[in-house]
Amino acid sequence: MNVSDLREILQYVPRFRERIFVISIDGAIAGSENFSNILLDLAVLRSLSIKVVLVHGAGAQIERLARERGITLSNSDGTGVTDEVSLQVSIDAAIRLTNEIMEGLSAVDLRAAYLNAIIAHPAGILGGADHQFTGRVERVDAKVLNLLLNEGILPVLPPLGFDGEGHTYRVNSDVIAVEVAEELQAAKVIFLAPPSAFEPNIRLPREISIFESEELAMRHRADWPRSLLSKLDRASHACRQGVSRVHILDGNVNEALLTEIFSNEGFGTMVYSNEYQQIRRIYKKDIRSIMSLIRQSVKNEELVSRTRTEISNRIEDYWVLENDRTIVACVALHTYPEEAAGEMACLYVHSSHENQGYGRKLMAFIESLARSKGMKKLFALSTQAFNYLQQKGGFALVQPDDLPPARREKYEASGRHSRILVKNLMT
């Protein structure tokens, strides 16, 4: 770890201190070799005063125990019909796994408690089938969960629910995690999914909105693993109920959890409910960040060098794209009112955020801004990104004579011999 990594981590610590994270671990991950590393990651979170609720699945353990007993299951993941035999196997496997998790948490010096905080009722008759002992969450005992969290105790919740008459129900762990997060007003839900949820042909974006998550789940309902679809569905639901961030990670990758939480690039997929990304004008305090952001691009002669004074004198022209309050891209719009023309300049996206559509987002923003200012055309000068501007931005190559006189004078004096591109805004 270098100094910049430590600084990046430290910027998140005050933001997350005393906040609640609900971490949902698939049964296959709880039984994997990487689980011991995950337990250490949980210890790190607790050392930073982050409150953690641990929800675990048990599908893999239930299926294995059923095979050992020679039993055919009616349901193992808590979404289908659960008959009496399947329920008993589910209880035995889930409680056994809960005990193993408690032992693991003790080994990393974490105080934990298993409790019946999920009040459940029968799911009922769905699609014409009585789901018998499959349950739905009726209520979460937030009072007892908060009591434990405030005492520094990590609650552990198995995929089971209980009613007031002493009945036990099999409940899907994804559902429990989201219901708990909503009730506790958690800052995050983090799903640690099995590798099987991420088939080689599945490429999830790093960040997606509620609407994009719902659209992905609907479009791939027939060809994506059910475990992944479940998490996308529950992520959208959680965000609509007030949880600002839901993360879906491959739980079999070491350090995936901490990388997702404490780095701006992240590791998995984040579903967000509010404006996680925003484009805004810069402030004077941002000038140093912008100069640092574009430094390498200036060295590579991709962008023209700018001094602090030059940016400060035209500060109203500059905009940045923030990713979770970190500046990751910038752009400027210089206007030439007499010619009703605008120049898109200083377009740059940090290398860690390339190929995520940020450049196109900023181009679209500048185009819209130029139109709102009455500009009839938008031009850009580039030494190396002219193909990108043509293919992604719809710009066309033109000659220096097409530049406004004042800009042409600067162009000729620079000696950079940039390509000149223009986009007509009148169409």
Secondary structure as the mmCIF struct_conf table of DSSP 4:
data_model
#
loop_
_struct_conf.conf_type_id
_struct_conf.id
_struct_conf.beg_label_comp_id
_struct_conf.beg_label_asym_id
_struct_conf.beg_label_seq_id
_struct_conf.end_label_comp_id
_struct_conf.end_label_asym_id
_struct_conf.end_label_seq_id
HELX_RH_AL_P HELX_RH_AL_P1 VAL A 3 PHE A 16
TURN_TY1_P TURN_TY1_P1 ARG A 17 GLU A 18
STRN STRN1 ILE A 20 ILE A 25
HELX_RH_AL_P HELX_RH_AL_P2 GLY A 27 ALA A 30
TURN_TY1_P TURN_TY1_P2 GLY A 31 GLY A 31
BEND BEND1 SER A 32 SER A 32
TURN_TY1_P TURN_TY1_P3 GLU A 33 ASN A 34
HELX_RH_AL_P HELX_RH_AL_P3 PHE A 35 SER A 47
TURN_TY1_P TURN_TY1_P4 LEU A 48 SER A 49
STRN STRN2 LYS A 51 HIS A 56
HELX_RH_AL_P HELX_RH_AL_P4 GLY A 59 ARG A 69
TURN_TY1_P TURN_TY1_P5 GLY A 70 GLY A 70
BEND BEND2 SER A 74 SER A 74
BEND BEND3 SER A 76 GLY A 80
STRN STRN3 THR A 82 THR A 82
HELX_RH_AL_P HELX_RH_AL_P5 GLU A 84 ALA A 107
TURN_TY1_P TURN_TY1_P6 VAL A 108 ASP A 109
STRN STRN4 ALA A 112 TYR A 114
STRN STRN5 ILE A 118 PRO A 122
STRN STRN6 ILE A 125 LEU A 126
TURN_TY1_P TURN_TY1_P7 GLY A 127 GLY A 128
STRN STRN7 ALA A 129 ASP A 130
STRN STRN8 GLN A 132 GLN A 132
TURN_TY1_P TURN_TY1_P8 PHE A 133 PHE A 133
STRN STRN9 THR A 134 THR A 134
STRN STRN10 GLY A 135 VAL A 140
HELX_RH_AL_P HELX_RH_AL_P6 ALA A 142 ASN A 150
TURN_TY1_P TURN_TY1_P9 GLU A 151 GLY A 152
STRN STRN11 LEU A 154 LEU A 157
BEND BEND4 PRO A 159 PRO A 159
STRN STRN12 LEU A 160 PHE A 162
TURN_TY1_P TURN_TY1_P10 GLY A 164 GLU A 165
BEND BEND5 GLY A 166 GLY A 166
STRN STRN13 THR A 168 ARG A 170
HELX_RH_AL_P HELX_RH_AL_P7 SER A 173 LEU A 184
TURN_TY1_P TURN_TY1_P11 GLN A 185 GLN A 185
BEND BEND6 ALA A 187 ALA A 187
STRN STRN14 LYS A 188 ALA A 193
HELX_RH_3T_P HELX_RH_3T_P1 PRO A 195 ALA A 197
BEND BEND7 PHE A 198 PHE A 198
TURN_TY1_P TURN_TY1_P12 PRO A 200 ASN A 201
BEND BEND8 ARG A 206 ARG A 206
STRN STRN15 GLU A 207 SER A 209
HELX_RH_AL_P HELX_RH_AL_P8 ILE A 210 ARG A 219
TURN_TY1_P TURN_TY1_P13 HIS A 220 ASP A 223
BEND BEND9 TRP A 224 TRP A 224
HELX_RH_AL_P HELX_RH_AL_P9 ARG A 226 ARG A 240
TURN_TY1_P TURN_TY1_P14 GLN A 241 GLY A 242
STRN STRN16 ARG A 245 ASP A 250
TURN_TY1_P TURN_TY1_P15 GLY A 251 ASN A 252
BEND BEND10 VAL A 253 VAL A 253
TURN_TY1_P TURN_TY1_P16 ASN A 254 GLU A 255
HELX_RH_AL_P HELX_RH_AL_P10 ALA A 256 PHE A 262
BEND BEND11 ASN A 264 GLU A 265
BEND BEND12 PHE A 267 GLY A 268
STRN STRN17 THR A 269 TYR A 272
BEND BEND13 SER A 273 ASN A 274
BEND BEND14 TYR A 276 TYR A 276
STRN STRN18 GLN A 277 ARG A 281
HELX_RH_3T_P HELX_RH_3T_P2 LYS A 284 ASP A 286
HELX_RH_AL_P HELX_RH_AL_P11 ILE A 287 LYS A 299
TURN_TY1_P TURN_TY1_P17 ASN A 300 GLU A 301
BEND BEND15 GLU A 302 LEU A 303
HELX_RH_AL_P HELX_RH_AL_P12 ARG A 308 ASN A 313
TURN_TY1_P TURN_TY1_P18 ARG A 314 ARG A 314
HELX_RH_3T_P HELX_RH_3T_P3 ILE A 315 ASP A 317
STRN STRN19 TYR A 318 ASN A 323
TURN_TY1_P TURN_TY1_P19 ASP A 324 ARG A 325
STRN STRN20 THR A 326 TYR A 336
HELX_RH_3T_P HELX_RH_3T_P4 PRO A 337 GLU A 339
TURN_TY1_P TURN_TY1_P20 ALA A 340 ALA A 340
STRN STRN21 ALA A 341 VAL A 349
HELX_RH_3T_P HELX_RH_3T_P5 SER A 351 HIS A 353
TURN_TY1_P TURN_TY1_P21 GLU A 354 ASN A 355
BEND BEND16 GLN A 356 GLY A 357
HELX_RH_AL_P HELX_RH_AL_P13 TYR A 358 SER A 372
TURN_TY1_P TURN_TY1_P22 LYS A 373 GLY A 374
BEND BEND17 LYS A 376 LYS A 376
STRN STRN22 LYS A 377 SER A 382
BEND BEND18 THR A 383 GLN A 384
HELX_RH_AL_P HELX_RH_AL_P14 PHE A 386 GLY A 393
STRN STRN23 ALA A 396 VAL A 398
HELX_RH_3T_P HELX_RH_3T_P6 PRO A 400 ASP A 402
BEND BEND19 LEU A 403 LEU A 403
HELX_RH_AL_P HELX_RH_AL_P15 PRO A 405 SER A 414
STRN STRN24 ARG A 419 ASN A 424
BEND BEND20 LEU A 425 LEU A 425
#
